[in-house]
Amino acid sequence: PNLVQGDVVDDDVVLDELEGVVERSGINAEYGGLNRCLGIPDLVNSGFSIVVGAGIFVITPVLTANTTGPAVTISYLIAGLAALVSALTYAELAARFAGIGSAYLYVYYVLGELAAGAIGISMIIEWMIGLASLIKSLSIYTDTLILNGTIIAWESDKLAMNVPFMTKYVDLFALLILLLCGALNLWGVKQTVVVSAICNVVVVVSLVLVIIMGFIKGSTDNWFHAVPDETGYGEGGYFPYGLSGVFTGASLAYFSYGGFDAIACLGCEAGTHKKISLPP
């Protein structure tokens, strides 16, 4: 049923619905349920790691080379504005629906089960694609930087695949990383947040270094140079792929900002159901 009447949400009905979901799932304190141990700093830290995560390192080189060129800065600005609107929307919905939240629940309350089911399937596909791309990139970067490509060379030789639209080889190293990340999540949300905080420090340091090196090694003269046609990298200048490349890049750059739904879901791990524990 529709739980929203005008601008008013029936909190009692919402809480009854949530309690019913919890009861049906068997997740409660009596059966060793979720340990609500996250405070505001933990939630902010998790939100930062989700929004400013590995995606920015994965998608930026591809965008710069093949889609936008130097205009990648404008693409990220457009994507950032779109992400801001999404964040404000989630903040408004989180304020109206107390406790745990997600796009699935929000659509369920407003539009019903059918629409929520479609959103739920879309979210599963979205997270699967995002996780696969990040784990694959982490595997390649780790092997290249630490092992000088030894694992990739071995997998390409011993585990090669000749299947259309599939990867060229079976990446067992990526599977190992995925299992380790899964084990970390099973260990506990508090431990996961601690590791996430360490990763956030690495991310921030890396971004600062990239910015500094960009100012030192970069040159604005590159914005005006023509690119030979045989290179296949646009026409040169600041907009080598034109405005269409900028907007296409913005749609792809939004991938780096994704994850607002995961932040909303962290409400079930918060130490209190009070709205102040769920900062937008």
N, C-alpha and C positions, 0 to 999 in steps of 0.2 A: 504493500500500500504506500501511497504517497504520504511521507511523514512531514512534509514542509507545506505550511499553509501561509501564503504570502511571504512575509519576512520572519515568520515565527516558527521555530522548531520545537516540537514537543519533546523536551529532554527526557521525560519519564518514559515515553514510548521508545526513544532511541536507546536509553539504558536497558530497557527490557529486551530490546532486540539484541543488544550486545551480550547481555547475560545469557540469552538463549543460545547464541552462537558459541560462547565459551562453554556452556554446559554440554552442548552437543559434541563439541570437539574434545571434551575431557581435560581441557587445560585449566586447572585451578589449583589452589594451594594444597588441597587435600591429596591430590595425586601428583605432587611435586611439580607444580606449574612454573610459569615464568618468574624469574627472580627480578623484581622491579627495583633495579639498583642504579639507574642512570639519573644523573642530575642535569641541570642546565649546561654546565661546561661540557659534559659528555655528549649531550645532544648537539651542541654547537660544533664540537669537534667532529662528530659523525657526519653532520650536515656538510661541513667543509670538505671532508674527505670524499663524500659522494659527489658533490657538485664540482669541486676542483680536484679531480682525480686523474687517473692515468689517461683518460680520454683526451685530455688536452695535448698529451705527448704523442698519442696515436694518430689523431686526425689532422693536426696542424701541418706536419710535413707533406702529407698527401694533398691537402687543400692548397698549400703554397705552390707546389710543383705542378699540379694538374688542373686546378680549378680557378684560383684567384690571383696567384702571383703576390706582389707586395700588398695588394688590396685586401689581403686576408685580415688586416686590422679592421677594415670597415665591415667585413663579414662577421667578425667576432662581436663588433659593436651592435650590429643588428640582432644577432643571436642573443646577445646579452640583454637587450631590451625585451625581446620575446620571453626570455627566461625570467626577467623581473616581473612581467605580467603574470606568468605562471606561478611564481612564488607568492605574489600578492593574492592570487586566487586561492591557492592552498591555505594561506594564512587566514583568509576569510572563512573558508570551509572548516578549518580546524577550530576557529572560534565559535562556529555555530554548532558543530558536533563535538561534544566533549569526548575525551579519551582517545582510543586508537582510531586512526583514520587512514584512508587510502582512496584512490580514484574509484576502486570497485565499490567500497561502502558508500561513498558520496553519491555515485550514480544509482546505487541500489535504493538509497533513501529517497531520491528525487524522482527517478524514472522507472524503478522497478527491476525485477529479476532479469528479464530478457536483455535489456540494455546493459545491465551490470555484467551479465555473462559474456557479452561481446567485448566489453572493456577488459574483463578478467583474462580472456583469451589473448587479446592484444597485448596486455601487460606481460603475460608469460612469454610470448614471442619476442617482445622488446627486450626483456631481460636475458633471454637465451642468446640473442644476437649480440647484445652488448657484452655479455660475459665472455662469449666465444672470442670476440675481437680483442678484448683486453687481455685475456689469458694467452692468446696466440702472440700478441705483441710483446707481452712480458717475457714469454719464452724466447722469442727471437732476440730481444734486447739483452736479456741475461746471458744467453749463450754467446752472443757476439762480443759483449763487453768483458766477460769474465773468462770464458773458455775459448775465445777466438773462433767461434763457429764450429767447434768440434762435433757437438751433438747434432747440429743441423746437417753437417756433412754425412754423418753416420746414418741418420734417419733417411736422408735423401737417397742413400745407396741401398740400405737394407730394407726400408719400409716404404718404398716408392709406390705410388698409386697412379693408375692410368684411367681414372674415372672422370668423365666430363663434369664440370661445375663443382668439383671437389678439390680439396687441398692436394698438393703434389705428393705429399708423404704423410704418414701417420705420426703425429707429434706426441710421443710418449712423455717428453719433458713437460709439455703444456698440461698433460693429464696429471702428472705428478704435482705440478704447482696448484692445479685445481683441487686435488685431494688434500693438499696441505692447507689451503685456504678453507676448505670445508671442515677439516679437523679443528682449525682455529675457531670457527664459528660454533662448533659443537662444544668446545672447551668452555665457552661462556661469553656472554655479551660484554662483560666488564673487561675481560682479557682482550677481546677483539678491539674494544675502544682504545686500550693502551697501545696495542700494536698500530692501530690506525693513527694515533697521535704521533708516533715515531715516523710513520710514513708521511704524515702531513709536514713534518719538519723537513724531511728529504725533498718533498715536492716544492715547498717554499724556497728552500736553498737553491734547488735546481732552476726554478723560474727566475730567481734573482740573478743567478749566474748567466742565464741565457740573455736576460735584459742587459746586463752589464757588458757582456761580450758583443751584443748587438750594437751598442753605442760605440764600442771600441773598434770593432772590425767592420761594421756596416758602413755603407756610403750611400748618400741620397742620389749620387750620380747613376746608380743602378736603376733608379726609377724612370730614367729617360732613355736608356739604351734600347735599341731595337734588337730583337732576337732572330737569328736566322731561321727561315721556315723549316729547314730540315731537322731542327731540334725537336719540333713538335710541342714546344712550350709557349704557345701563344705568339702575340705580335710584339711583345716587349713593352716597356714603359710601366707605369704604376697600375694600369688596367690591361694586362696582356690578354685577358679573356673577355674583356668588355663588362658591361653592367650585368649581363646575364650570369657571368661567372661569379660576380660578387654575391648575387642573390642565391645562386645555387650553393655557393660556399657557405652562406649564412644558414641555409637549411641543414647542411651537413655539420656545421660548427655547433649547432644546438646539441648535437650528440655529447659534446664536452660538458654541457651544463645539466644534462639529464640526471634524474634521481630524486626529484622532489617527493615522489610517492613513497620512496623508501624512508625519507625523513618523517613523513606523516605516520608511517607504520611504527616508528620507534616509540610512539605513545604507549604501546603495550609494555615497553621496557622501562618507562619512566617511574620514578619513585612515588609519584602521586598522580591522581587523575585531574588535579587542578590545572586549569588552562595555562597558568603562568609557567608550568613545566614544559610547555610545548611552544618554544619561541618560533616565530615565523622565520 
